[in-house]
Amino acid sequence: SEEFSRGAHAAFLARKELNWLFILKETGDLAGIGGIHTVDWHVPRAEIGYWVRTRFGGRGLVHEAVEALTRLGFGSLGLLRIEIRCDRRNERSARVARAAGYPLEGVLRSQSRGGDDDLRDMLLFARVAGGG
């Protein structure tokens, strides 16, 4: 946790990433993490990433976080394009992207390797400022 926090702080100072912890108001429990990643200020564009602890899934927390990160990205940060990528087999993550208004742009075949070192196809969802 400390190593992640230090890395997140360094990435924030370098204007490369903005990470947030998802903390439940009622209990103070860490429910997940998310943020704005792979920022390209020249375009400007970025990706939204998220992870939630299994026991907190299905409560709409990630959807709420994606909505907030999208508003921040298109608002204060002035991004023109925001992407969400997820493993083709991760239907829950894909549902979050669709519910947040991110249309599927395509499938990136054999785009990454999973923890088991198998090649994975990734779904690419994206929104652009102004909805165009």
Salt bridges, closest charged atoms under 4 A:
GLU2 OE2 - ARG6 NH2 2.74
GLU17 OE1 - HIS37 ND1 3.25
GLU47 OE2 - ARG45 NH2 3.74
GLU47 OE2 - ARG85 NE 3.47
GLU67 OE2 - HIS63 NE2 3.52
GLU83 OE1 - ARG45 NH2 3.01
GLU83 OE2 - ARG81 NE 2.85
GLU83 OE1 - ARG85 NH2 2.99
ASP87 OD1 - ARG89 NE 3.43
ASP87 OD2 - ARG120 NH1 2.94
GLU91 OE2 - ARG98 NH1 3.25
GLU105 OE1 - ARG81 NH2 2.61
ASP116 OD1 - ARG120 NH2 2.93
ASP121 OD2 - ARG88 NH1 3.02
